[in-house]
């Protein structure tokens, strides 16, 4: 049985969120955590879109980001505070990013996920992602393998053809 849904607003992340992001990143990812500078660079990097899940009262309980290279979107990260996992927050953030990918005209969305992260794999599969292959030792320093997954996005022209 999953935990009850929680009220959040998904909104763009800004520089003022950096302290909360840094804290959550270190708690969730330990030795694999991105540095504060890496997080800061991601928030303003070219082609980057980052969103956060904010509870009433202003506390961030999740964040997710993507990079659009002009053709495809790469999901850079999806993270939810441990006390709020299993409540649909990651799904809401990811759906927001997928809507943005479609609006940008991306052809596909790619991501890597730890092979031992069953909840995330399930989430991605329910959104239509399929496994392309395994990247050995992708997550360092733990040396954990990752599935590369892809979601094909039909072009606007293709979507119009499918309707007719």
Buried (B, 14 or more C-beta within 10 A) or exposed (E): EEEEEBEBEBEEBEEEBBEBBBEBBBEBEEEBBBEBEEBBEBBEBEEBBBBBBBBEEEEBBBBBBBBBEEEBBBBBBBBBBEEBBBBBBBBBBBBBBBEBBBEBEBEBBBBBBBBEBEEBBEBBEEBEBEBEEEBEEBBEEEEBBBBBBBBEBEEEEEEEEEEE
